């Protein structure tokens, strides 16, 4: 696969777990209607290389985080500002209304 366009990744993405597969995570823009859920991970990839993230917390209160993001060939890499390790996914598709990321633990079987 060719490296995805950096601009195609920019914007806010919400985890749409109803469309996940065994190997991939699916994210949609906030304009897409989402079914009710107890919590959804979301992140906003900004043009300046920073990101904001929200994920479900232990008591159903969203937890916010921030950091820097980059695109290494076809890999989206998030570097949190706190002491959490960086996360990396292979970008399978970056479309206007859907972002598909390959799960890190499925890379060896792909």
ROSE-4610 file (N, C-alpha, C; in Angstrom, 1 decimal, always signed):
// ROSE-4610
residu = [X/X/X/X/X/X/X/X/X/X/X/X/X/X/X/X/X/X/X/X/X/X/X/X/X/X/X/X/X/X/X/X/X/X/X/X/X/X/X/X/X/X/X/X/X/X/X/X/X/X/X/X/X/X/X/X/X/X/X/X/X/X/X/X/X/X/X/X/X/X/X/X/X/X/X/X/X/X/X/X/X/X/X/X/X/X/X/X/X/X/X/X/X/X/X/X/X/X/X/X/X/X/X/X/X/X/X/X/X/X/X/X/X/X/X/X/X/X/X/X/X/X/X/X/X/X/X/X/X/X/X/X/X/X/X/X/X/X/X/X/X/X/X/X/X/X/X/X/X/X/X/X/X/X/X/X/X/X/X/X/X/X/X/X/X/X/X/X/X/X/X/X/X/X/X/X/X/X/X/X/X/X/X/X/X/X/X/X/X/X/X/X/X/X/X/X/X/X/X/X/X/X/X/X/X/X/X/X/X/X/X/X/X/X/X/X/X/X/X/X/X/X/X/X/X/X/X/X/X/X/X/X/X/X/X/X/X/X/X/X/X/X/X/X/X/X/X/X/X/X/X/X/X/X/X/X/X/X/X/X/X/X/X/X/X/X/X/X/X/X/X/X/X/X/X/X/X/X/X/X/X/X/X/X/X/X/X/X/X/X/X/X/X/X/X/X/X/X/X/X/X/X/X/X/X/X/X/X/X/X/X/X/X/X/X/X/X/X/X/X/X/X/X/X/X/X/X/X/X/X]
num = [1/1/1/2/2/2/3/3/3/4/4/4/5/5/5/6/6/6/7/7/7/8/8/8/9/9/9/10/10/10/11/11/11/12/12/12/13/13/13/14/14/14/15/15/15/16/16/16/17/17/17/18/18/18/19/19/19/20/20/20/21/21/21/22/22/22/23/23/23/24/24/24/25/25/25/26/26/26/27/27/27/28/28/28/29/29/29/30/30/30/31/31/31/32/32/32/33/33/33/34/34/34/35/35/35/36/36/36/37/37/37/38/38/38/39/39/39/40/40/40/41/41/41/42/42/42/43/43/43/44/44/44/45/45/45/46/46/46/47/47/47/48/48/48/49/49/49/50/50/50/51/51/51/52/52/52/53/53/53/54/54/54/55/55/55/56/56/56/57/57/57/58/58/58/59/59/59/60/60/60/61/61/61/62/62/62/63/63/63/64/64/64/65/65/65/66/66/66/67/67/67/68/68/68/69/69/69/70/70/70/71/71/71/72/72/72/73/73/73/74/74/74/75/75/75/76/76/76/77/77/77/78/78/78/79/79/79/80/80/80/81/81/81/82/82/82/83/83/83/84/84/84/85/85/85/86/86/86/87/87/87/88/88/88/89/89/89/90/90/90/91/91/91/92/92/92/93/93/93/94/94/94/95/95/95/96/96/96/97/97/97/98/98/98/99/99/99/100/100/100/101/101/101/102/102/102/103/103/103/104/104/104/105/105/105/106/106/106/107/107/107/108/108/108/109/109/109/110/110/110]
x = [+0.8/+0.0/+0.9/+0.5/+1.1/+0.8/+1.7/+1.5/+0.2/-0.6/-1.8/-1.5/-2.4/-2.2/-2.4/-1.4/-1.4/-2.7/-3.1/-4.3/-5.6/-5.6/-6.8/-7.0/-5.9/-6.0/-6.4/-6.2/-6.4/-7.9/-8.3/-9.7/-10.0/-11.3/-11.7/-12.3/-11.9/-12.3/-12.8/-14.0/-14.6/-14.6/-14.2/-14.2/-15.6/-15.8/-17.1/-17.0/-16.9/-16.6/-17.6/-18.8/-19.8/-19.3/-18.3/-17.8/-16.4/-15.9/-14.6/-14.6/-13.4/-13.3/-12.3/-12.0/-11.0/-9.6/-9.3/-7.9/-7.9/-9.1/-9.1/-10.1/-9.7/-10.5/-11.0/-12.3/-12.9/-13.3/-12.9/-13.2/-14.0/-15.0/-15.8/-15.8/-16.1/-16.1/-17.3/-17.3/-18.4/-19.7/-19.7/-20.9/-21.7/-21.1/-21.8/-22.6/-23.9/-24.7/-24.1/-24.0/-23.5/-24.5/-24.6/-25.5/-25.0/-25.9/-25.5/-24.5/-23.5/-22.5/-22.1/-21.5/-21.1/-19.9/-19.2/-18.0/-17.3/-16.8/-16.1/-14.7/-13.7/-12.5/-12.6/-12.0/-11.9/-10.6/-10.2/-9.0/-9.1/-8.5/-8.5/-7.0/-6.7/-5.4/-5.3/-4.5/-4.4/-3.3/-3.5/-2.4/-1.0/-1.0/+0.3/+1.1/+0.5/+1.2/+0.8/-0.1/-0.6/-1.9/-2.3/-3.6/-4.2/-5.5/-6.3/-7.0/-7.1/-7.8/-8.7/-9.8/-10.7/-11.0/-11.0/-11.3/-12.1/-12.9/-13.7/-12.8/-13.2/-12.5/-13.1/-12.5/-12.9/-14.3/-14.8/-16.1/-17.0/-16.9/-17.7/-17.5/-16.5/-16.1/-15.0/-15.2/-14.1/-12.8/-11.7/-10.4/-9.7/-9.2/-8.5/-7.0/-6.4/-5.0/-4.6/-3.3/-2.8/-1.4/-0.9/+0.4/+0.7/+1.6/+2.0/+1.8/+1.4/+1.2/+2.1/+2.4/+3.1/+2.7/+3.0/+2.8/+4.1/+4.4/+5.7/+5.3/+5.5/+5.0/+3.5/+3.1/+1.7/+1.3/+2.1/+1.8/+1.5/+0.3/-0.1/+0.5/+1.3/+2.0/+1.6/+1.0/+0.6/+1.6/+2.2/+3.1/+2.5/+1.9/+1.3/+2.2/+1.7/+2.5/+2.8/+2.0/+2.3/+3.3/+3.3/+4.3/+3.8/+2.7/+2.2/+3.1/+3.3/+4.1/+3.3/+4.1/+3.5/+2.7/+1.6/+0.8/+1.0/+1.0/+1.2/+0.2/-0.4/-1.3/-0.9/-1.2/-1.0/-2.4/-2.3/-3.5/-3.8/-5.0/-5.5/-6.2/-7.0/-7.7/-8.0/-7.9/-8.2/-9.1/-10.4/-11.4/-12.1/-12.9/-13.6/-14.5/-15.1/-16.1/-15.7/-14.4/-14.0/-12.5/-12.0/-10.6/-10.4/-9.7/-9.5/-8.0/-7.8/-6.5/-6.3/-5.2/-4.9/-4.4/-5.0/-4.6/-3.1/-2.4/-1.0/-0.7/-1.6/-1.4/-1.7/-2.3/-2.6/-1.6/-0.6/+0.4/+1.1/+1.4/+2.2/+1.3/+0.0/-0.8/-1.3/-0.9/-1.4/-0.5]
y = [-1.2/+0.0/+1.2/+2.3/+3.5/+4.2/+5.1/+5.9/+6.8/+6.8/+7.6/+9.1/+9.9/+11.4/+11.9/+12.7/+13.2/+14.0/+14.8/+15.6/+14.8/+13.6/+12.7/+12.3/+12.2/+11.8/+12.9/+14.1/+15.2/+15.4/+15.7/+15.9/+15.1/+15.1/+14.3/+13.0/+11.9/+10.6/+9.9/+9.2/+8.5/+7.0/+6.2/+4.8/+4.3/+3.6/+3.0/+1.5/+1.0/-0.4/-1.4/-0.9/-1.7/-2.2/-1.5/-1.9/-2.5/-2.7/-3.3/-4.7/-5.2/-6.6/-7.2/-8.4/-9.1/-8.4/-7.8/-7.2/-5.7/-5.1/-3.6/-2.9/-1.6/-0.7/+0.3/+0.7/+1.7/+2.9/+4.1/+5.4/+6.2/+7.0/+7.8/+9.2/+10.2/+11.6/+11.8/+12.9/+13.2/+13.5/+13.8/+14.1/+12.8/+11.7/+10.4/+10.0/+9.7/+9.3/+8.0/+7.9/+6.8/+6.2/+4.9/+4.3/+4.6/+4.5/+4.7/+3.7/+4.2/+3.4/+3.9/+3.1/+3.6/+4.5/+4.4/+5.3/+4.9/+5.9/+5.7/+6.5/+5.8/+6.5/+7.5/+8.6/+9.5/+10.3/+10.8/+11.6/+12.6/+13.7/+14.8/+15.0/+14.7/+14.9/+16.3/+17.1/+18.5/+18.7/+19.7/+19.9/+20.2/+20.8/+21.2/+20.0/+18.8/+17.6/+17.2/+18.0/+17.6/+16.9/+16.2/+15.5/+15.7/+15.6/+15.5/+14.1/+13.5/+12.2/+12.2/+11.4/+11.2/+9.7/+9.1/+7.6/+7.4/+6.3/+6.0/+5.7/+6.3/+6.1/+5.0/+4.7/+3.6/+3.8/+5.0/+5.3/+6.0/+5.6/+6.2/+7.7/+8.2/+9.6/+9.7/+10.4/+10.4/+11.0/+10.4/+10.8/+11.4/+12.6/+13.4/+13.2/+13.2/+13.1/+13.9/+14.2/+15.0/+14.5/+14.9/+14.5/+15.0/+14.3/+14.6/+13.4/+13.6/+12.5/+12.7/+11.5/+11.6/+10.4/+10.5/+9.5/+9.0/+7.7/+7.0/+6.0/+6.4/+5.7/+5.4/+4.2/+3.9/+3.6/+4.1/+3.9/+5.3/+5.3/+6.4/+6.2/+7.1/+7.0/+8.1/+7.8/+8.7/+8.7/+9.8/+10.0/+10.8/+10.2/+11.0/+11.9/+13.0/+13.9/+13.3/+12.3/+11.7/+10.6/+9.7/+8.6/+7.3/+7.4/+6.2/+6.0/+4.7/+4.5/+4.9/+5.2/+5.5/+4.4/+4.7/+3.7/+3.9/+2.7/+2.7/+1.8/+2.2/+1.4/+1.5/+0.5/+0.6/+1.2/+2.3/+2.9/+2.0/+1.4/+0.6/+1.4/+2.4/+3.3/+4.6/+5.7/+7.0/+7.7/+7.6/+8.2/+9.4/+10.1/+11.3/+10.8/+9.7/+9.3/+8.1/+7.6/+6.4/+6.3/+5.9/+5.7/+4.2/+3.4/+2.0/+1.8/+1.3/+1.0/-0.4/-1.0/-2.4/-2.5/-3.4/-3.6/-4.0/-3.5/-3.8/-5.3/-6.0/-7.4/-8.3/-7.8/-8.6/-8.4/-7.6/-7.4/-8.7/-9.5/-10.7/-11.7/-11.6/-12.5/-11.9/-10.7/-10.0/-10.3]
z = [+0.0/+0.0/+0.0/-0.7/-0.7/+0.6/+1.0/+2.2/+2.0/+3.0/+2.9/+2.9/+2.4/+2.4/+3.8/+4.3/+5.7/+5.9/+4.9/+5.1/+5.2/+4.6/+4.8/+6.2/+7.0/+8.4/+9.3/+8.9/+9.8/+10.1/+11.3/+11.7/+12.9/+13.3/+14.4/+14.0/+14.7/+14.4/+15.7/+15.5/+16.7/+16.3/+17.3/+17.1/+16.9/+15.8/+15.4/+15.5/+16.8/+17.0/+16.4/+16.0/+15.4/+14.0/+13.4/+12.1/+12.2/+13.3/+13.5/+12.9/+12.5/+12.1/+13.1/+12.9/+13.8/+13.8/+12.6/+12.4/+12.4/+12.2/+12.0/+12.9/+13.2/+13.9/+12.9/+13.1/+12.2/+13.0/+12.4/+13.0/+12.0/+12.5/+11.6/+12.1/+11.2/+11.7/+12.6/+13.4/+14.3/+13.6/+12.3/+11.6/+11.3/+11.5/+11.2/+12.5/+12.3/+13.4/+14.0/+15.3/+16.0/+17.0/+17.0/+18.0/+19.4/+20.4/+21.8/+22.2/+23.0/+23.6/+24.9/+25.8/+27.1/+27.0/+26.0/+25.8/+24.5/+23.8/+22.6/+22.6/+22.1/+22.0/+20.8/+20.9/+19.8/+19.8/+18.7/+18.6/+17.5/+17.7/+16.7/+16.3/+15.0/+14.5/+13.8/+14.4/+14.0/+13.0/+12.1/+11.0/+11.6/+12.8/+13.4/+14.0/+13.9/+14.4/+15.8/+16.4/+17.8/+17.7/+18.7/+18.8/+20.1/+20.2/+21.4/+21.4/+22.5/+22.6/+23.7/+23.6/+24.6/+24.6/+25.8/+25.8/+27.1/+27.1/+28.3/+29.5/+30.6/+31.9/+32.7/+33.8/+34.6/+35.3/+35.4/+36.0/+35.0/+33.7/+32.6/+32.4/+32.9/+32.6/+31.6/+30.5/+29.5/+30.1/+29.7/+30.1/+28.9/+29.0/+27.9/+28.0/+26.8/+26.7/+25.4/+25.4/+24.2/+23.9/+22.7/+22.3/+20.9/+20.3/+18.9/+18.1/+16.8/+15.9/+14.7/+14.0/+12.8/+11.9/+10.7/+9.7/+9.2/+9.5/+9.0/+8.0/+6.7/+5.6/+5.7/+6.0/+6.1/+7.6/+8.5/+10.0/+10.6/+11.3/+12.2/+13.5/+14.0/+15.3/+16.2/+17.4/+18.4/+19.6/+19.9/+21.0/+22.1/+23.2/+24.2/+25.0/+25.5/+26.3/+27.7/+28.1/+29.5/+29.3/+30.3/+30.3/+29.6/+29.0/+28.3/+27.0/+26.6/+25.4/+24.1/+23.1/+21.8/+21.3/+20.5/+19.8/+18.3/+17.6/+16.2/+15.5/+14.4/+13.6/+12.1/+11.3/+9.9/+9.4/+8.6/+8.0/+6.8/+6.8/+5.8/+4.7/+5.2/+4.3/+5.1/+4.4/+5.0/+4.0/+4.2/+3.3/+4.0/+3.3/+3.9/+5.1/+5.0/+6.1/+6.9/+6.6/+7.4/+7.4/+8.5/+8.8/+9.3/+8.5/+8.9/+9.3/+10.6/+11.1/+11.4/+11.0/+11.4/+12.8/+13.5/+14.9/+15.0/+15.9/+16.1/+16.3/+17.0/+17.3/+16.2/+15.1/+13.9/+12.8/+13.0/+12.0/+11.6/+12.5/+12.2/+11.4/+11.4/+10.7/+9.4/+9.1/+7.9/+6.7]
